[in-house]
Amino acid sequence: MCLATKKGWFSYAALVIFEICAAYALFSGLLSLAGSKKYPYLWYGGAICALAAAFLLLYALLRLIRRLRLHRRLAGDTPAGRITERIIAAAVLAAGAFARLLVIAHMPVTPASDYKTYYDVAVLLSQGGLGASAYIAKFPHVIGYPFVLSLLFRLTGPSVAAGLYLNAAAGLLSAFLTYRIARRLSSRLGGLIALVLAAFWPSQILYGAVLASEPVFTCLMLLAVWLFVYLFKYPSTLGNTEGSMFLCVITGIVLALSAAIRPLSQILLVAAVLSLLTQRVRFDVNERMLHGKLSRAACQGWFRALVILLVYVLCSGLISAAISDTIGYKLPGATVSYGYNLMVGVNIDAKGAWNQQDAEFFDQAFAATDSAEAAHRACIDVALRRIAADPAGVLNLTMEKFTDLWGNDDYGAYWVSLFLGQQGGLTPERQSVIDTMTRWSDYVYLLGIFFSALCGLRLVRTKDAGPELALFLLVIGTVVLHMVLESQNRYHYFLLPVFAMLSALYISRLYRGLPGKASPDML
């Protein structure tokens, strides 16, 4: 029995497309960073020099670690190495928790807009009084995060603070999962680097002041990624496939649960399926004779992908049925549920963002048919007419939306400043803190994309396709989707841990390639 995961044309094409996306994101980031400056071209050149300096500084630091043999302190073959790693991880998580609690305490934001909808729906669910809801019929994912909040509210009572603490816990768990995934993909060193990045990413800490669905969704999505990475490397032998099948089932369930909060996890589902298709097992003559077709098929990547897909479809159907029974409306089918977002996404005048005109059209279409599916179909018709009327304009809009989504990492600062300003709580001191965190967030964001791009370039030279292929596909899928559908800057929130993992993977591989001898377990 021989497991083959060699790269094919698809793997190389994915890496090339990722590099193009990363290069454009860096370009957009530089434009955004220097656009408001007095001397923008000086900033362009300075930012490029800063990225080069960051690489040289990292390389020098890794050489110093190798020369001083500090890696021995993380050697996994000794109790001291394991204890050291755990102490570092615990300290980073504790500091990350302190930073998040500090933001919650000093940035008192009252839920508004979509965030108020989450809170109100959660209160109704906790009290058992939601009833018929046309709004949720049109946007089914709105009920996912409030349902999680409602479970908490049944214990604590309706409380914004309780929801924020839940989000902080989800953020810390996300950082821990980022650490475990990066450690599995690379090394102990890579895991700790990813943990530091995820725990202290400024925009995610600042966004903790808002009662948003992203932290819980990201936590579930990263759990699915961790399960997938473990599954990809799980040894599946003939006559002993129960473990891999169990992982497939759990992965499908977690993906379905995360999709109930935000449908973006469907991108991860597709990425996982495509990545598993690179796994092929070859059997010798004796194995073919002693084991049946089903047993042999269960060892193949395509079979694992099929199990995940079937479990996801089954669980999603059950969740949709439960939501439909709760709200008293039939939900739109998966083939049309994107209709409204597509219509908004190709609205050139509104630059692909929410606007009153499209919102009123959607409401009127629903009122006329009393059917969410029919309303979404009407939106698709409008979207197709807009594309046919000005295809070049829509294509230009897609590139503009790319810049809006990936040009900076300011979503946390934007929403916190907006709500505090509207609610009279934006003091000069708070604005100063927000501005400082915004600057550092943009710097970390650009470095994350830069080192992720270097990771992709380094992996082009490897022969085997690993589970990290799913991470590249996840980024590509998100880029493509939001170039077409409605887009906001905060929609890249869940990909920031992915950039942390890829950056950590690159640094780990760079360290491995340095001259000299290091502990294999740290690598």
RODO-2510 file (C-alpha; in nm, 4 decimals, decimal comma):
residues 523
     n   res          X          Y          Z
     1     m     0,0000     0,0000     0,0000
     2     c     0,1505     0,3328    -0,1093
     3     l     0,0020     0,6787    -0,0391
     4     a     0,0730     0,9328    -0,3124
     5     t     0,0024     1,3062    -0,2715
     6     k     0,2150     1,4484    -0,5503
     7     k     0,1286     1,7882    -0,6901
     8     g    -0,0531     1,8044    -1,0215
     9     w    -0,1349     2,0934    -1,2469
    10     f    -0,4217     2,1941    -1,0181
    11     s    -0,1954     2,2404    -0,7148
    12     y     0,0522     2,4518    -0,9097
    13     a    -0,2291     2,6580    -1,0625
    14     a    -0,3717     2,7248    -0,7148
    15     l    -0,0347     2,8453    -0,5878
    16     v     0,0108     3,0739    -0,8887
    17     i    -0,3362     3,2248    -0,8462
    18     f    -0,2704     3,2725    -0,4729
    19     e     0,0541     3,4562    -0,5503
    20     i    -0,1319     3,6879    -0,7891
    21     c    -0,3957     3,7594    -0,5237
    22     a    -0,1297     3,8181    -0,2561
    23     a     0,0679     4,0517    -0,4841
    24     y    -0,2440     4,2547    -0,5632
    25     a    -0,3382     4,2639    -0,1949
    26     l     0,0079     4,3972    -0,1098
    27     f    -0,0241     4,6544    -0,3869
    28     s    -0,3685     4,7571    -0,2575
    29     g    -0,2346     4,7757     0,0953
    30     l     0,0501     5,0024    -0,0060
    31     l    -0,1919     5,2299    -0,1917
    32     s    -0,4219     5,2457     0,1105
    33     l    -0,1389     5,3039     0,3555
    34     a     0,0170     5,5884     0,1593
    35     g    -0,2962     5,7372     0,0002
    36     s    -0,3629     5,9951     0,2704
    37     k    -0,0007     6,0886     0,3308
    38     k     0,1588     6,4165     0,2254
    39     y     0,4390     6,2349     0,0433
    40     p     0,2735     5,9144    -0,0850
    41     y     0,5582     5,8041    -0,3121
    42     l     0,7996     5,8293    -0,0232
    43     w     0,5677     5,5976     0,1671
    44     y     0,5533     5,3552    -0,1240
    45     g     0,9276     5,3241    -0,1357
    46     g     0,9581     5,3232     0,2412
    47     a     0,7010     5,0447     0,2792
    48     i     0,8782     4,8259     0,0244
    49     c     1,2099     4,8851     0,1986
    50     a     1,0428     4,8056     0,5321
    51     l     0,9198     4,4692     0,4008
    52     a     1,2691     4,3869     0,2774
    53     a     1,4143     4,4950     0,6122
    54     a     1,1606     4,2763     0,7957
    55     f     1,2767     3,9745     0,5952
    56     l     1,6458     4,0500     0,6610
    57     l     1,5781     4,1057     1,0314
    58     l     1,3874     3,7788     1,0518
    59     y     1,6664     3,5945     0,8742
    60     a     1,9285     3,7414     1,1077
    61     l     1,7189     3,6523     1,4129
    62     l     1,6782     3,2929     1,2966
    63     r     2,0526     3,2683     1,2313
    64     l     2,1151     3,3974     1,5844
    65     i     1,8751     3,1407     1,7325
    66     r     2,0555     2,8678     1,5411
    67     r     2,4021     2,9913     1,6398
    68     l     2,3132     3,0210     2,0100
    69     r     2,1356     2,6828     1,9946
    70     l     1,8273     2,8262     2,1634
    71     h     1,6203     2,5660     1,9785
    72     r     1,7363     2,3121     2,2356
    73     r     1,4970     2,4676     2,4851
    74     l     1,2074     2,3567     2,2657
    75     a     1,3399     2,0105     2,1895
    76     g     1,0403     1,7830     2,2173
    77     d     1,2333     1,4768     2,3276
    78     t     1,2834     1,6190     2,6779
    79     p     1,0310     1,7042     2,9496
    80     a     1,1894     2,0501     2,9778
    81     g     1,1172     2,1197     2,6099
    82     r     0,7527     2,0269     2,6416
    83     i     0,7125     2,2272     2,9597
    84     t     0,8796     2,5318     2,8029
    85     e     0,6456     2,5209     2,5049
    86     r     0,3388     2,4942     2,7254
    87     i     0,4506     2,7811     2,9469
    88     i     0,5068     3,0056     2,6441
    89     a     0,1687     2,9121     2,4949
    90     a    -0,0131     2,9698     2,8254
    91     a     0,1572     3,3072     2,8750
    92     v     0,0672     3,4233     2,5244
    93     l    -0,2972     3,3184     2,5668
    94     a    -0,3164     3,4879     2,9079
    95     a    -0,1755     3,8111     2,7642
    96     g    -0,4175     3,7863     2,4696
    97     a    -0,7070     3,7445     2,7123
    98     f    -0,5965     4,0499     2,9103
    99     a    -0,5797     4,2618     2,5925
   100     r    -0,9298     4,1561     2,4866
   101     l    -1,0801     4,2210     2,8293
   102     l    -0,9106     4,5603     2,8358
   103     v    -1,0767     4,6593     2,5081
   104     i    -1,4177     4,5390     2,6273
   105     a    -1,3828     4,7414     2,9480
   106     h    -1,2598     5,0651     2,7879
   107     m    -1,4512     5,0662     2,4568
   108     p    -1,8193     5,0470     2,5651
   109     v    -2,0043     4,9978     2,2354
   110     t    -2,3819     4,9539     2,2359
   111     p    -2,4925     4,7139     1,9588
   112     a    -2,6288     4,8899     1,6497
   113     s    -2,7089     4,8010     1,2885
   114     d    -2,6581     4,4268     1,2158
   115     y    -2,5059     4,3788     1,5587
   116     k    -2,8243     4,4987     1,7264
   117     t    -3,0192     4,2502     1,5130
   118     y    -2,8008     3,9695     1,6476
   119     y    -2,8672     4,0809     2,0037
   120     d    -3,2433     4,1261     1,9589
   121     v    -3,2871     3,7872     1,7908
   122     a    -3,0789     3,6223     2,0635
   123     v    -3,2992     3,7775     2,3332
   124     l    -3,6151     3,6530     2,1599
   125     l    -3,4706     3,3029     2,1162
   126     s    -3,3654     3,2882     2,4812
   127     q    -3,7185     3,3789     2,5814
   128     g    -3,8798     3,1389     2,3348
   129     g    -4,0685     3,4156     2,1536
   130     l    -3,9121     3,4535     1,8081
   131     g    -4,2188     3,3491     1,6070
   132     a    -4,2575     3,4131     1,2339
   133     s    -3,9736     3,6145     1,0862
   134     a    -3,9631     3,7244     0,7249
   135     y    -3,6230     3,8859     0,7806
   136     i    -3,4612     3,5552     0,8797
   137     a    -3,6342     3,3843     0,5870
   138     k    -3,4508     3,6249     0,3571
   139     f    -3,1216     3,5977     0,5468
   140     p    -3,1171     3,2556     0,7193
   141     h    -2,7628     3,2888     0,8541
   142     v    -2,8819     3,5724     1,0801
   143     i    -3,0181     3,3168     1,3260
   144     g    -2,6947     3,1169     1,3655
   145     y    -2,4925     3,3446     1,5917
   146     p    -2,7981     3,4658     1,7903
   147     f    -2,8812     3,1009     1,8609
   148     v    -2,5378     3,0577     2,0200
   149     l    -2,5911     3,3794     2,2176
   150     s    -2,9362     3,2648     2,3271
   151     l    -2,7876     2,9559     2,4912
   152     l    -2,5648     3,1852     2,6952
   153     f    -2,8478     3,4290     2,7713
   154     r    -3,0547     3,1491     2,9223
   155     l    -2,7830     3,1228     3,1870
   156     t    -2,6859     3,4884     3,2307
   157     g    -2,9949     3,6716     3,1116
   158     p    -2,9808     3,9155     2,8183
   159     s    -2,6438     4,0845     2,8455
   160     v    -2,4218     4,2541     2,5885
   161     a    -2,1234     4,2025     2,8194
   162     a    -2,1846     3,8274     2,8311
   163     g    -2,1862     3,8165     2,4511
   164     l    -1,8616     4,0124     2,4330
   165     y    -1,6956     3,7779     2,6817
   166     l    -1,8150     3,4847     2,4740
   167     n    -1,6553     3,6437     2,1680
   168     a    -1,3327     3,6995     2,3620
   169     a    -1,3285     3,3318     2,4598
   170     a    -1,3930     3,2350     2,0973
   171     g    -1,1049     3,4595     1,9895
   172     l    -0,8680     3,2917     2,2352
   173     l    -0,9822     2,9467     2,1285
   174     s    -0,9247     3,0536     1,7679
   175     a    -0,5692     3,1561     1,8589
   176     f    -0,5142     2,8188     2,0260
   177     l    -0,6487     2,6329     1,7219
   178     t    -0,4265     2,8456     1,4968
   179     y    -0,1322     2,7357     1,7121
   180     r    -0,2255     2,3671     1,6901
   181     i    -0,2856     2,3796     1,3148
   182     a     0,0414     2,5610     1,2434
   183     r     0,2245     2,3217     1,4725
   184     r     0,0778     2,0287     1,2820
   185     l     0,1653     2,1830     0,9456
   186     s     0,5160     2,2948     1,0380
   187     s     0,6769     2,2629     1,3812
   188     r     0,6774     2,3738     1,7428
   189     l     0,8460     2,6962     1,6366
   190     g     0,5862     2,7560     1,3661
   191     g     0,3032     2,6864     1,6070
   192     l     0,4254     2,9381     1,8628
   193     i     0,4814     3,2046     1,5959
   194     a     0,1268     3,1548     1,4666
   195     l    -0,0045     3,1694     1,8240
   196     v     0,1645     3,5050     1,8909
   197     l     0,0289     3,6511     1,5660
   198     a    -0,3259     3,5252     1,6231
   199     a    -0,3409     3,6215     1,9905
   200     f    -0,2178     3,9789     1,9361
   201     w    -0,3572     4,0679     1,5934
   202     p    -0,4637     4,4284     1,6691
   203     s    -0,7760     4,4495     1,4510
   204     q    -0,9206     4,1316     1,5991
   205     i    -0,8589     4,2554     1,9519
   206     l    -1,0196     4,5930     1,8768
   207     y    -1,3169     4,4316     1,7019
   208     g    -1,3856     4,2507     2,0290
   209     a    -1,5709     4,5614     2,1460
   210     v    -1,8459     4,4858     1,8907
   211     l    -2,1055     4,2101     1,9330
   212     a    -2,0149     4,0481     1,6000
   213     s    -2,0615     3,6975     1,4633
   214     e    -1,7088     3,6698     1,3203
   215     p    -1,5260     3,5436     1,6347
   216     v    -1,7580     3,2460     1,6889
   217     f    -1,7701     3,1664     1,3170
   218     t    -1,3915     3,1838     1,2885
   219     c    -1,3537     2,9552     1,5890
   220     l    -1,5784     2,6894     1,4324
   221     m    -1,4098     2,7267     1,0955
   222     l    -1,0648     2,6811     1,2482
   223     l    -1,1908     2,3744     1,4313
   224     a    -1,2932     2,2351     1,0931
   225     v    -0,9489     2,3230     0,9521
   226     w    -0,7779     2,1470     1,2427
   227     l    -0,9903     1,8360     1,1898
   228     f    -0,9177     1,8443     0,8171
   229     v    -0,5408     1,8788     0,8668
   230     y    -0,5475     1,5916     1,1140
   231     l    -0,7552     1,3861     0,8688
   232     f    -0,5225     1,4628     0,5779
   233     k    -0,2270     1,3247     0,7719
   234     y    -0,4201     1,0459     0,9422
   235     p    -0,2767     0,7016     0,8570
   236     s    -0,5556     0,5021     0,6955
   237     t    -0,4783     0,1339     0,6440
   238     l    -0,6818    -0,1475     0,4977
   239     g    -0,9161    -0,2954     0,7529
   240     n    -0,8639     0,0005     0,9879
   241     t    -1,0439     0,3009     0,8392
   242     e    -1,2766     0,3747     1,1316
   243     g    -1,0627     0,6592     1,2630
   244     s    -1,0481     0,8447     0,9326
   245     m    -1,4198     0,7973     0,8719
   246     f    -1,4958     0,9361     1,2189
   247     l    -1,2858     1,2447     1,1408
   248     c    -1,4710     1,2860     0,8093
   249     v    -1,8075     1,2788     0,9851
   250     i    -1,7039     1,5276     1,2558
   251     t    -1,5500     1,7599     0,9960
   252     g    -1,8729     1,7602     0,7947
   253     i    -2,0794     1,8360     1,1054
   254     v    -1,8563     2,1258     1,2161
   255     l    -1,8615     2,2737     0,8650
   256     a    -2,2419     2,2601     0,8625
   257     l    -2,2614     2,4275     1,2047
   258     s    -2,0263     2,7070     1,0972
   259     a    -2,2242     2,7557     0,7741
   260     a    -2,5332     2,8225     0,9863
   261     i    -2,3518     3,1297     1,1229
   262     r    -2,1868     3,2454     0,8003
   263     p    -2,2159     3,0598     0,4687
   264     l    -1,8499     3,1356     0,3916
   265     s    -1,7546     2,7981     0,5392
   266     q    -1,8837     2,6498     0,2133
   267     i    -1,5603     2,7792     0,0603
   268     l    -1,3638     2,5696     0,3106
   269     l    -1,5824     2,2701     0,2262
   270     v    -1,4918     2,3004    -0,1430
   271     a    -1,1252     2,3614    -0,0569
   272     a    -1,1121     2,0519     0,1648
   273     v    -1,2799     1,8334    -0,0976
   274     l    -1,0441     1,9494    -0,3727
   275     s    -0,7398     1,9001    -0,1501
   276     l    -0,8412     1,5465    -0,0548
   277     l    -0,8715     1,4563    -0,4216
   278     t    -0,4909     1,4825    -0,4426
   279     q    -0,4608     1,1762    -0,2167
   280     r    -0,4325     0,8485    -0,4057
   281     v    -0,3486     0,5085    -0,2592
   282     r    -0,1964     0,2300    -0,4653
   283     f    -0,2451    -0,1316    -0,3636
   284     d    -0,0340    -0,4346    -0,4461
   285     v    -0,1756    -0,7624    -0,5783
   286     n    -0,2138    -0,9260    -0,2377
   287     e    -0,4031    -0,6299    -0,0946
   288     r    -0,6408    -0,6340    -0,3893
   289     m    -0,7095    -1,0025    -0,3358
   290     l    -0,7563    -0,9891     0,0429
   291     h    -0,9722    -0,6754     0,0672
   292     g    -1,2918    -0,5726    -0,1070
   293     k    -1,3553    -0,2652    -0,3181
   294     l    -1,5290    -0,0749    -0,0383
   295     s    -1,2400    -0,1285     0,2031
   296     r    -0,9902    -0,0127    -0,0572
   297     a    -1,2057     0,2860    -0,1538
   298     a    -1,2255     0,4017     0,2084
   299     c    -0,8496     0,4632     0,1989
   300     q    -0,8735     0,6973    -0,0984
   301     g    -0,8923     1,0740    -0,0735
   302     w    -1,1981     1,0937    -0,2988
   303     f    -1,3916     0,8657    -0,0630
   304     r    -1,3056     1,0801     0,2387
   305     a    -1,4127     1,3886     0,0450
   306     l    -1,7416     1,2202    -0,0457
   307     v    -1,8154     1,1334     0,3175
   308     i    -1,7494     1,4922     0,4317
   309     l    -1,9713     1,6268     0,1545
   310     l    -2,2593     1,3893     0,2308
   311     v    -2,2465     1,4590     0,6042
   312     y    -2,2387     1,8336     0,5371
   313     v    -2,5400     1,8176     0,3042
   314     l    -2,7352     1,6053     0,5538
   315     c    -2,6594     1,8284     0,8526
   316     s    -2,7246     2,1480     0,6561
   317     g    -3,0610     2,0093     0,5494
   318     l    -3,1533     1,9324     0,9098
   319     i    -3,0437     2,2790     1,0259
   320     s    -3,2394     2,4479     0,7463
   321     a    -3,5493     2,2451     0,8327
   322     a    -3,5201     2,3431     1,1994
   323     i    -3,4852     2,7127     1,1094
   324     s    -3,7805     2,6908     0,8725
   325     d    -3,9987     2,5355     1,1431
   326     t    -3,8912     2,8035     1,3907
   327     i    -3,9628     3,1070     1,1727
   328     g    -4,2636     2,9710     0,9824
   329     y    -4,1173     3,0348     0,6356
   330     k    -3,9543     2,8131     0,3765
   331     l    -3,5886     2,9008     0,3289
   332     p    -3,4427     2,9741    -0,0151
   333     g    -3,2569     2,6908    -0,1856
   334     a    -2,8780     2,6872    -0,1965
   335     t    -2,8782     2,7623    -0,5701
   336     v    -3,0544     3,0995    -0,5277
   337     s    -2,9816     3,2095    -0,1707
   338     y    -2,7016     3,4350    -0,2947
   339     g    -2,9384     3,6388    -0,5151
   340     y    -2,9596     3,9531    -0,3042
   341     n    -2,5846     3,9630    -0,2378
   342     l    -2,5160     3,9217    -0,6093
   343     m    -2,7524     4,2056    -0,6979
   344     v    -2,5821     4,4342    -0,4462
   345     g    -2,2371     4,3137    -0,5498
   346     v    -2,2820     4,4247    -0,9122
   347     n    -2,4410     4,7615    -0,8292
   348     i    -2,1852     4,9989    -0,9801
   349     d    -2,3404     5,3142    -0,8310
   350     a    -2,3239     5,1706    -0,4783
   351     k    -1,9752     5,0228    -0,5382
   352     g    -2,0976     4,6749    -0,4503
   353     a    -2,1975     4,7702    -0,0956
   354     w    -2,5300     4,7831     0,0872
   355     n    -2,7656     5,0485    -0,0488
   356     q    -3,1238     5,1537     0,0151
   357     q    -3,2391     5,1011    -0,3430
   358     d    -3,1510     4,7313    -0,3557
   359     a    -3,2760     4,6735    -0,0026
   360     e    -3,6161     4,8195    -0,0913
   361     f    -3,6352     4,6137    -0,4109
   362     f    -3,5651     4,2956    -0,2157
   363     d    -3,8290     4,3815     0,0452
   364     q    -4,0857     4,4561    -0,2249
   365     a    -4,0103     4,1343    -0,4123
   366     f    -4,0586     3,9369    -0,0929
   367     a    -4,3812     4,1228    -0,0041
   368     a    -4,5222     4,0543    -0,3511
   369     t    -4,4505     3,6798    -0,3436
   370     d    -4,4252     3,5955     0,0288
   371     s    -4,1375     3,3712    -0,0780
   372     a    -3,7700     3,4213     0,0022
   373     e    -3,6712     3,1995    -0,2893
   374     a    -3,8777     3,4002    -0,5377
   375     a    -3,7360     3,7265    -0,4008
   376     h    -3,3788     3,6003    -0,4423
   377     r    -3,4607     3,4858    -0,7987
   378     a    -3,5871     3,8352    -0,8770
   379     c    -3,2580     3,9751    -0,7460
   380     i    -3,0620     3,7375    -0,9696
   381     d    -3,2590     3,8648    -1,2699
   382     v    -3,1702     4,2233    -1,1802
   383     a    -2,8046     4,1289    -1,1340
   384     l    -2,7893     3,9589    -1,4749
   385     r    -2,9433     4,2643    -1,6407
   386     r    -2,6859     4,4905    -1,4746
   387     i    -2,4012     4,2689    -1,5948
   388     a    -2,5411     4,2596    -1,9491
   389     a    -2,5911     4,6380    -1,9542
   390     d    -2,2342     4,7283    -1,8554
   391     p    -2,0012     4,4256    -1,8413
   392     a    -1,6853     4,6383    -1,8474
   393     g    -1,8180     4,8529    -1,5617
   394     v    -1,9014     4,5458    -1,3527
   395     l    -1,5566     4,3988    -1,4230
   396     n    -1,3992     4,7263    -1,3118
   397     l    -1,6149     4,7140    -0,9984
   398     t    -1,4874     4,3656    -0,9111
   399     m    -1,1305     4,4930    -0,9079
   400     e    -1,2331     4,7956    -0,7031
   401     k    -1,3996     4,5692    -0,4479
   402     f    -1,0805     4,3642    -0,4249
   403     t    -0,8992     4,6799    -0,3158
   404     d    -1,1749     4,7646    -0,0661
   405     l    -1,1641     4,4165     0,0890
   406     w    -0,7872     4,3679     0,0987
   407     g    -0,6502     4,7231     0,0984
   408     n    -0,6261     4,7535     0,4767
   409     d    -0,7190     4,5927     0,8073
   410     d    -0,9194     4,8849     0,9482
   411     y    -1,2573     4,7184     0,9984
   412     g    -1,2209     4,7099     1,3780
   413     a    -1,1287     5,0769     1,3983
   414     y    -1,4057     5,1752     1,1563
   415     w    -1,6925     5,0113     1,3430
   416     v    -1,5738     5,0955     1,6925
   417     s    -1,5102     5,4609     1,5995
   418     l    -1,8419     5,4851     1,4154
   419     f    -2,0523     5,3469     1,6989
   420     l    -1,8681     5,5297     1,9759
   421     g    -1,9041     5,8528     1,7780
   422     q    -2,2771     5,8005     1,7245
   423     q    -2,3261     5,7118     2,0911
   424     g    -2,1225     6,0005     2,2301
   425     g    -1,8464     5,7868     2,3745
   426     l    -1,5591     5,8685     2,1387
   427     t    -1,3208     6,0626     2,3622
   428     p    -0,9818     6,1912     2,2383
   429     e    -0,8084     5,9283     2,4501
   430     r    -1,0097     5,6453     2,2942
   431     q    -0,9563     5,7847     1,9454
   432     s    -0,5823     5,7924     2,0093
   433     v    -0,5834     5,4270     2,1172
   434     i    -0,7907     5,3308     1,8137
   435     d    -0,5562     5,5163     1,5780
   436     t    -0,2505     5,3483     1,7292
   437     m    -0,4030     5,0023     1,7056
   438     t    -0,5091     5,0740     1,3477
   439     r    -0,1564     5,1599     1,2413
   440     w    -0,0123     4,8480     1,3989
   441     s    -0,2919     4,6376     1,2554
   442     d    -0,2115     4,7554     0,9045
   443     y     0,1583     4,6836     0,9555
   444     v     0,0907     4,3317     1,0870
   445     y    -0,1577     4,2741     0,8072
   446     l     0,0906     4,3682     0,5328
   447     l     0,3613     4,1531     0,6916
   448     g     0,1174     3,8613     0,7174
   449     i     0,0325     3,8802     0,3485
   450     f     0,4002     3,9307     0,2571
   451     f     0,5217     3,6211     0,4422
   452     s     0,2193     3,4210     0,3227
   453     a     0,3199     3,5054    -0,0341
   454     l     0,6759     3,3925     0,0401
   455     c     0,5305     3,0702     0,1811
   456     g     0,3479     3,0059    -0,1446
   457     l     0,6650     3,0654    -0,3446
   458     r     0,8587     2,8258    -0,1232
   459     l     0,5954     2,5529    -0,1492
   460     v     0,6063     2,5661    -0,5292
   461     r     0,9384     2,3832    -0,5044
   462     t     0,7975     2,0930    -0,3003
   463     k     0,6817     1,7782    -0,4790
   464     d     0,4007     1,6660    -0,2490
   465     a     0,0641     1,8345    -0,2008
   466     g    -0,0059     1,8854     0,1675
   467     p    -0,3127     2,0001     0,3634
   468     e    -0,1914     2,3600     0,3354
   469     l    -0,3300     2,3522    -0,0204
   470     a    -0,6765     2,3900     0,1352
   471     l    -0,5652     2,7151     0,3020
   472     f    -0,4532     2,8624    -0,0299
   473     l    -0,7811     2,7530    -0,1902
   474     l    -0,9752     2,9084     0,0986
   475     v    -0,8102     3,2450     0,0337
   476     i    -0,8650     3,2191    -0,3424
   477     g    -1,2308     3,1236    -0,2987
   478     t    -1,2939     3,4144    -0,0634
   479     v    -1,1261     3,6579    -0,3025
   480     v    -1,3303     3,5406    -0,6007
   481     l    -1,6587     3,5278    -0,4108
   482     h    -1,6357     3,8795    -0,2742
   483     m    -1,5245     4,0241    -0,6052
   484     v    -1,8721     3,9261    -0,7257
   485     l    -2,0974     3,9429    -0,4198
   486     e    -2,1563     4,2203    -0,1683
   487     s    -1,8313     4,3085     0,0046
   488     q    -1,7124     4,4788     0,3220
   489     n    -1,3652     4,5142     0,4647
   490     r    -1,4541     4,3073     0,7718
   491     y    -1,5291     4,0034     0,5563
   492     h    -1,1613     3,9041     0,5577
   493     y    -1,1643     3,8679     0,9389
   494     f    -1,1700     3,4872     0,9358
   495     l    -0,8700     3,4691     0,6990
   496     l    -0,6302     3,6544     0,9298
   497     p    -0,5478     3,3346     1,1254
   498     v    -0,4806     3,1685     0,7878
   499     f    -0,2202     3,4357     0,7099
   500     a    -0,0726     3,3746     1,0554
   501     m    -0,0440     3,0005     0,9799
   502     l     0,1095     3,0489     0,6362
   503     s     0,3565     3,3063     0,7712
   504     a     0,4541     3,0681     1,0502
   505     l     0,4914     2,7832     0,8011
   506     y     0,7259     2,9947     0,5905
   507     i     0,9378     3,1022     0,8893
   508     s     0,9627     2,7421     1,0065
   509     r     1,0777     2,6259     0,6631
   510     l     1,3204     2,9142     0,6371
   511     y     1,4706     2,8120     0,9716
   512     r     1,4915     2,4521     0,8549
   513     g     1,6920     2,5599     0,5512
   514     l     1,9574     2,7464     0,7507
   515     p     2,3046     2,5891     0,7727
   516     g     2,3767     2,3992     1,0898
   517     k     2,2000     2,1355     1,2957
   518     a     1,8782     2,1910     1,4836
   519     s     1,6328     1,9785     1,6748
   520     p     1,4049     1,8001     1,4230
   521     d     1,1167     1,8268     1,6643
   522     m     1,1447     2,2046     1,6730
   523     l     1,1485     2,2182     1,2946
***
